[in-house]
């Protein structure tokens, strides 16, 4: 992915005055090669997003999509350029950006409810126990997992595990949701259903979503 501005189709562009919510400005990323040279993964990437847009970055395997997403998340350092969120430069991970990975990343010894609650407890420290419980229940309902709330990860399907990850990410009220090929490990039928559900959730919440696929 080199010398380019990412051209994406947005599902919504309702607030043009907030078009600089996320700015990826001339970003490049290179890794050292065994021969002492540099292997350039990204070169001159530019992208701006509104605070209520759902943007997909599409490209072939190995083109640097996930690397770009990790830089927005603060998990990967830039070689050059800047990433800003609401005018503030992104330098490290933060609870204002939550990522959903292709791998489910659930703790196997915790139930569905406890996996979501763990994130809520960690981030929303000033919230009462009762309100935290309501937040967890609300987001489990949002992804249709109320009936599975007390099950463990090895007792639910792959699609349900991914929905737990989405509920966990949204429950801490981030400003932006980052999705790294979240449907790649799912069968076609489950993938189609979950894609539709993610769009439905976005239409109800209208927060920024950046997804690579």
CORPETA-V491383 format. One record per pair of residues at least 24 apart in sequence whose ideal C-beta (glycine too) atoms are under 10 Angstrom apart, sorted by the first residue. I is the first residue (numbers start at 1). J is the second residue. If there is no record, write none. Layout:
<<I/J> <I/J>>
//
This chain:
<<1/29> <1/40> <1/41> <1/42> <1/43> <1/44> <1/45> <1/57> <1/59> <1/60> <1/62> <1/63> <1/64> <1/65> <1/67> <1/68> <2/28> <2/40> <2/41> <2/42> <2/43> <2/44> <2/45> <2/63> <2/64> <3/28> <3/40> <3/42> <3/43> <3/44> <3/45> <4/42> <4/43> <4/44> <4/45> <4/46> <4/47> <5/44> <5/45> <5/46> <5/47> <5/48> <6/45> <6/46> <6/47> <6/48> <6/55> <6/57> <6/58> <6/59> <6/65> <6/68> <7/47> <7/57> <8/47> <8/49> <8/53> <8/54> <8/55> <8/56> <8/57> <8/58> <8/210> <9/54> <9/55> <9/56> <9/58> <10/49> <10/50> <10/52> <10/53> <10/54> <10/55> <10/56> <11/52> <11/53> <11/54> <11/55> <11/56> <11/199> <11/202> <11/203> <11/209> <12/50> <12/52> <12/53> <12/54> <12/55> <12/202> <12/203> <12/206> <13/49> <13/50> <13/52> <13/53> <14/50> <14/51> <14/52> <14/53> <14/206> <15/50> <15/51> <15/52> <15/53> <15/206> <16/50> <17/50> <17/51> <18/49> <18/50> <18/51> <18/52> <18/53> <18/86> <18/208> <19/48> <19/49> <19/50> <19/51> <19/53> <20/48> <20/49> <20/50> <20/51> <20/84> <20/85> <20/86> <20/87> <21/48> <21/49> <21/50> <21/51> <21/52> <21/53> <21/84> <21/85> <21/86> <21/87> <21/175> <21/176> <21/207> <21/208> <22/47> <22/48> <22/49> <22/50> <22/51> <22/53> <22/55> <22/72> <22/83> <22/84> <22/85> <22/86> <22/90> <22/97> <22/175> <22/176> <22/208> <22/210> <23/47> <23/48> <23/49> <23/82> <23/83> <23/84> <23/85> <23/86> <23/87> <23/89> <23/90> <24/48> <24/49> <24/68> <24/71> <24/72> <24/78> <24/81> <24/82> <24/83> <24/84> <24/90> <24/210> <25/78> <25/80> <25/81> <25/82> <25/83> <25/84> <25/89> <26/78> <26/80> <26/81> <26/82> <27/64> <27/67> <27/68> <27/71> <27/72> <27/78> <27/79> <27/80> <27/81> <27/82> <27/83> <28/78> <28/79> <28/80> <28/81> <29/64> <29/67> <29/68> <29/70> <29/71> <29/76> <29/77> <29/78> <29/79> <29/80> <29/81> <30/78> <30/79> <30/80> <31/67> <31/79> <38/79> <40/64> <40/79> <41/65> <41/66> <41/67> <41/68> <41/76> <41/79> <42/67> <42/68> <42/71> <42/78> <42/79> <42/80> <42/81> <43/79> <43/80> <43/81> <44/80> <44/81> <45/71> <45/78> <45/81> <45/83> <46/81> <47/72> <47/83> <47/210> <48/84> <49/85> <49/176> <49/208> <49/209> <49/210> <50/206> <50/208> <51/85> <51/86> <51/175> <51/176> <51/206> <51/207> <51/208> <52/202> <52/205> <52/206> <52/207> <52/208> <52/209> <53/176> <53/202> <53/206> <53/207> <53/208> <53/209> <53/210> <54/177> <54/179> <54/198> <54/199> <54/202> <54/203> <54/206> <54/207> <54/208> <54/209> <54/210> <54/211> <55/208> <55/209> <55/210> <55/211> <55/212> <56/179> <56/209> <56/210> <56/211> <56/212> <56/213> <57/210> <57/211> <57/212> <57/213> <58/211> <58/212> <58/213> <59/212> <59/213> <61/181> <63/212> <64/212> <65/180> <65/181> <65/211> <65/212> <65/213> <66/101> <66/102> <66/180> <66/181> <66/212> <67/212> <68/180> <68/210> <68/212> <69/97> <69/99> <69/101> <69/178> <69/179> <69/180> <69/181> <69/210> <69/211> <69/212> <70/99> <70/178> <70/180> <70/212> <72/97> <72/99> <72/176> <72/178> <72/210> <73/97> <73/98> <73/99> <73/176> <73/178> <73/180> <73/210> <74/99> <75/99> <75/178> <85/175> <85/176> <85/208> <86/175> <86/176> <94/123> <94/174> <94/175> <94/176> <95/119> <95/122> <95/123> <95/124> <95/172> <95/173> <95/174> <95/175> <96/123> <96/172> <96/173> <96/174> <96/175> <96/176> <97/169> <97/174> <97/175> <97/176> <97/177> <97/178> <97/208> <97/210> <98/123> <98/165> <98/166> <98/168> <98/169> <98/170> <98/171> <98/172> <98/173> <98/174> <98/175> <98/176> <98/177> <98/178> <98/179> <99/165> <99/169> <99/174> <99/176> <99/177> <99/178> <99/179> <99/180> <99/182> <99/210> <100/162> <100/163> <100/165> <100/166> <100/167> <100/168> <100/169> <100/170> <100/177> <100/178> <100/179> <100/180> <100/181> <100/182> <100/183> <100/198> <100/209> <100/211> <101/162> <101/165> <101/169> <101/178> <101/179> <101/180> <101/181> <101/182> <101/184> <101/185> <102/162> <102/165> <102/179> <102/180> <102/181> <102/182> <102/183> <102/184> <102/185> <102/186> <102/212> <102/213> <103/161> <103/162> <103/165> <103/180> <103/181> <103/182> <103/184> <103/185> <104/153> <104/156> <104/158> <104/160> <104/161> <104/162> <104/163> <104/164> <104/165> <104/182> <104/185> <105/153> <105/161> <105/162> <105/164> <105/165> <105/168> <106/152> <106/153> <106/154> <106/156> <106/161> <106/162> <106/164> <106/165> <106/168> <107/152> <107/153> <108/152> <108/153> <108/154> <109/152> <109/153> <110/152> <110/153> <111/148> <111/149> <111/150> <111/151> <111/152> <111/153> <111/155> <111/156> <111/164> <112/136> <112/140> <112/143> <112/145> <112/146> <112/147> <112/148> <112/149> <112/150> <112/151> <112/152> <112/153> <112/155> <112/156> <112/160> <112/161> <112/163> <112/164> <112/167> <112/168> <113/137> <113/140> <113/145> <113/146> <113/148> <113/149> <113/150> <113/151> <113/164> <113/167> <114/149> <114/150> <114/152> <115/152> <115/153> <115/161> <115/164> <115/165> <115/167> <115/168> <116/140> <116/143> <116/145> <116/149> <116/164> <116/165> <116/166> <116/167> <116/168> <116/169> <116/170> <116/171> <116/172> <117/149> <117/168> <117/171> <118/168> <119/165> <119/167> <119/168> <119/169> <119/170> <119/171> <119/172> <120/168> <120/171> <120/172> <120/173> <121/172> <122/172> <123/171> <123/172> <123/173> <123/174> <124/171> <124/172> <124/173> <127/173> <132/171> <135/170> <135/171> <135/172> <135/173> <136/167> <136/168> <136/171> <137/171> <138/167> <138/170> <138/171> <139/163> <139/164> <139/166> <139/167> <139/168> <139/169> <139/170> <139/171> <139/172> <139/173> <139/201> <140/164> <140/167> <140/168> <140/171> <141/167> <142/166> <142/167> <142/170> <142/171> <142/197> <142/200> <142/201> <142/204> <142/205> <143/167> <143/168> <143/170> <143/194> <143/197> <143/198> <143/201> <144/197> <157/186> <157/187> <157/190> <158/183> <158/185> <158/186> <158/187> <158/190> <158/191> <158/194> <159/183> <159/185> <159/186> <159/187> <159/189> <159/190> <159/191> <159/193> <159/194> <159/197> <160/190> <160/194> <161/185> <161/186> <162/186> <162/190> <162/191> <162/194> <162/197> <162/198> <163/193> <163/194> <163/197> <163/198> <163/201> <166/194> <166/197> <166/198> <166/201> <167/201> <170/201> <170/205> <170/207> <173/205> <173/207> <174/207> <174/208> <175/207> <175/208> <176/207> <176/208> <176/209> <176/210> <177/201> <177/202> <177/205> <177/207> <177/208> <177/209> <177/210> <177/211> <178/208> <178/209> <178/210> <178/211> <178/212> <179/209> <179/210> <179/211> <179/212> <179/213> <180/210> <180/211> <180/212> <180/213> <181/211> <181/212> <181/213> <182/211> <182/212> <182/213> <183/211> <183/213> <184/213>>
//
